[in-house]
């Protein structure tokens, strides 16, 4: 991320540079691995029920939602909507001329809003709620222990909430060009004159529309026959019409066969027809990959596959001590779904010390 004042303020809350990991307790009722939405809800909920809780985060608390997802994207969408409304104001009797988005100011506002919200996901807030916060890579060393920063955390129960990261398709030449993902696009300060987006899912559609409204020439590419391929065709058609109305060029039923450097541009080659699209920036938004490689799941007896951690209907893994929640195990990779999953884990009667507190909560 750019080293501006807002991002320094963000980091001071969600990964303080002077943070010292605490000494582990003898045994935790719950150890949460991952400080995104699912992890934060699990940790705060369990601590509120009186459990001894530790939370391990390798990067920044708040996860995708705060840092590279919901908060920054919606801040940009708000600015883009204002620009679109101004351009269309004449339809309701208001004449506005010379509408131009100040892209650098839009991105600066986004970072300021992100920093403003960050205290709610901060290490200090977790600590004040009774959660022991550890920064570093966590990995399982047995069915009931996890190591982080040279310290061993012993637990009665654990929750894996390590989320996911952008999936990168094996397109020839892609790794040789400076492509963007949702983890890097919010670091832009200059508006791309031409933006190509590979992937017409939720991330691709919302950012394609936002950048088009902010003044970029946007091409949205997908091999499916519609935008939002997982959604109802009638709903997807409404979205497609809205994107086209904002100037987004839709290229559907087209596979990307090659990406390469052109003359000071990135060239995207499509099939069928060997059509080529030139752009200044390329956004890859084709899905998510679960973050499980560093956890040493076999040491804990936790089964997983390429889709993520394997769980049952109660979100319990193959190790009955360990649960999972959020993008690392769910096909519904959205913040509200991660929140709901964490609440399923949170009310499990064996995850926490205080059965009476659970019964009281259920009655309320």
N, C-alpha and C positions, 0 to 999 in steps of 0.2 A: 504494500500500500504506500501511497505517497506519504512522505514524512512531514505532514503539515500539522498545525496545532490541534485540529480536531482529532486526527488519528492518534496523536500522542495522548490526548485526553481519553480516547477510547481505550487504548492499551493500558493506561494507568488504572482503569477499572477492571478490565477483563483478563489482563495478564500483567499485573504490576511488575515492573522491572526489579523492584527490591523485595519481592515476595520470598519468604523463607518457608519451605514446607515444614509442617509440624512433625513432632515425634509421634509415631503411630500409637494408638491405644492397643491394649492387650488383644482385643477382638472387637470388630465392628459388627453391628447387626446387619448393616448394608454397606457395600462398597459399590459405587456407581462409576463406570468407566465411560467418560464422555460428558462434556459440559454443554451440549446443545439443548434444544427444547426438551427432549425426552429425559435427558440426564438431569437437567435442572428441576423439572417437575418431580421426578423420582426422589431426588435428594431432599428437596425442600418439603415435600409431602411426608416422607419418612421421618425427617427431623421434627416436623410438627407433631408427629404421633409419639415422640419421645425416644426414637431410635438413635443409637450411636451410628453416625453416617460419615463416610469419607467419599469425596468426589475427586476423580483423577481426570485432568485435561492436559493434552499435550500442546495445544496452541492457545486459542482464545475462548473464554466462556461466552456463551450466547450462540455459538455455532453458526451454521449457515443462516439461520433466520436473522440474527442481528448483524452479522458481518458481511455475508456475501449473498443473501437471499431476500427475505421478505422486506426488511427495513430499507436497505438501499434501493431495491427495485421499486418499492411503492413510493419512496421519496421522489425518484426520477419520474415515475408515472404521473405523480401529482403535477410536477412542472410541465410535463408533456401535455397533460390534459388542459392545463391553463392556456397553453399556446394554441391548442386545437380549438378551444372554446372562443378564444379571441378572434381567430380566423373565421369562425362561423357565426360571429355575433350579429352580422348584418341580417341573418335569417330571422332574428327576433327584434329587429329594429334598432340595433346598436351598430354604428359604423366605427370600425377600428382599422387603422391603416398602419402599414410598416411593422407588422408583428415579426419579431426576430428573437429567437431564444439565445441567451448568453450561456453557451454550453459550460464554460468554466464555472460560472456562477451557479448553475444547476448542480454540478458535481460537488461544488463547495458546500452548498446547502445540504445536499445528501449526507456528506460526511459530518456536518455539524449536527444534523438530526440523529444520526447514528450514535454520535458521542453523547448527545443529550439523553438518549434512552439507555445507554450502557450501564449506569448505576444499578438498574433493576436486575441485571445479570452479573453483577460484580462479585469478585472474590470477597470483598468486605461484607457484602450483604449475606452471602452464604455463611461466612464465619460468624456473623452476628446471630444467625439462625441456628448455630450449633453444628454446622457441617465443617469437617476438616477438609481443606482444599489442598490438593497436591498438583503441582504442575510438572509435567514430564511424560515420557512414554510409559504406559502401563502394559505389563504382560503377565499372563498367568504363569505361576510356577507350580501349582497343584490344583486340585479340585476345590480348595478353600483358601488359597493364598494368591496374592497379586503383588508384583514387585514394581516400584516406581522410584527412580532416583536413588537406587541403592537401599531403599527401605522396603520392608515386607509388611503388607497389610493383610491381616487375617480376618476372615469374614464368615458370618453365618449364611448370608445371602449376598448375591451380587447382581447387578444389572449391567448388561452390555448396551451402551447407547452411543456408539462411536460414529453413527451416521454414515454418510457417503460422500463421494466426490464426483466430479464430472467424468462420465465415461468418454474415452477417446477412441473413436473408431479406427480400424486399421486401413485408413485411406493412404494410398501411395503418395509420398511427398509431404504429408501433413506435418510430420515432426520437423521438417526442414523450414517451415515458415512460422512466423510469430503469431499463431492463432490465439484467440481469446476464449475464455470460458466464463461462467458466472463468478469464478473466483478472482478473475483479473480484469473483467470489463469495467468494474467500478473504480478502477485506478486510472481510467482515462481522464485527461484534462482537455484534450483537443477533440472536437467532434470529427469523426470520420466522414469524409465527403461521400464515400460509397461503402456500405456495410453489407456483407453477405452473411446469412445465418443458415447454418446447416442444422436442421431439426425444427419441426413445427409443432413441438409440444408446448406445454404451458410457458416454460422459460423462453423458448424461441419466439413464441407469438407475442408475449408481453414486451420483450425488449425490442423486437422488430417494430412494433407499433410506436413504442416510446421514441426510438431513435428517428423514425420517419417523422414524427410530429416535431422533433427537435431540429429537423432540417437535413438529416442524412438521406441519401438515396439508398433504399433498402431492398434487398432481394432475399426472400425466404424460401428455402429449399427443403423438400422432403420427398422420400421415395414412396410415401403413402399417397392414396388418392384424395385425401382431405387433410386440412390442418387439424390439430388435436386428434390424432388417429385413434386414441382410446375412448373418445367421447361419442355421444350420439350424433349421427350425421346431420340432423336438423340444427342442433346447437352449433356444430362445427361450421355449418354454412353461414350462420349469423356472424360468427367470428371472422370468417373469410371475407364476407362483404365489408365488415368494419375495417379490416386491414387494407383491403383494396381502396376503400374510400379515403384512407389516410395516405395512400400513395405507395403502399408496400407491393412489390411485384412478387406474385406467388408462382413458384415453379414446383409443381407437384408431379408425382410419379416419375421422379428423376433421381437416379443414383449418382453419387459423386465418385468418379473413377480416378481422379488425380487432382492434387493441389500442387502448385509450383509458383516460384517467383517469376513475374513478368518484368516488363520495363517499369521499375519502381512501383509495381502493383503486385497483388496476389491474384493468381488465375485459378479459377475453379472449373474443372472440366466435368461435364455431365454426360450421362448416357440415359436414354438413347439420343442419337443425333449428334454426338460429339460437340455439343454446344459449350461455349466457354463464357464465363462471367468474370469480369475483372472487378476487384474491390481494393479499398485501402486497408480495411480491417476485416477479419474473418472471425465470426463467433461460432463456436461448436457447442451445440445444445442438444445432444442426442440421447440423454438419459444419465443415469447415476450408477456408480459402482460402490459397493459397500466397503467400508474401512475395517478390514479384519486381518490384514496381513501381519501386523506387528503384535497381535495379541497373544500369539502362541496358544490358540484354542485347543489343540490336541493335549497340551499339558493339563488342561482343566476338564478334558473329556467332553468338550462342546463340539457338536457336529455343525458343519457349515458347508455351503457350496457356492457357486458363482453368484447366486442371488442373495447371499448373505447368511446370517445365522439361522439355523433351523429351529423353529419354535412350534409349540402346540397351541391350542385355542386359548390357553391362559398365559401365553407368551413365555412358557418355561422351555428351556433348552434340554438337550440330552443329559445334562448334569442338573439334577433336581434342585441344587442349591442356586443355580444361575438362571436368570431371566434375560430377555432382550426386549428392547423397545425402540421404536422410531425407524429411520431409514435403513438401519443395519439389518433389519429383519422383515420389514413390511413392504408390500408392493405399492402401498399408498404413501408416496414420498412427499408429504406435505406437513407443515408445522402443526396444523390442528390435528392431524392423524397421529403425529408423534406425541402430542399432549395427551390425547385420548388413550393411547397405548400405555403411556407412563402411569396413568391413573388406574388402569387395569392391574399393572404390576404393584402399584402402591397399596392397593387394598387386599393383596394376598395375605391371608391370616398368618402365614409362617414367615413373612419377610421382616416383621418388626417385633419388638419386645412387648408392646403394650396391647394385648388382646382386648382389654376393656376399652381402650381408646378407640380401637377399630369398631367395636360394637356401638359405642356412643356415636361415632361418625356415621355409621350406617343408619342408625335411627334418625339422625338429623337430616 
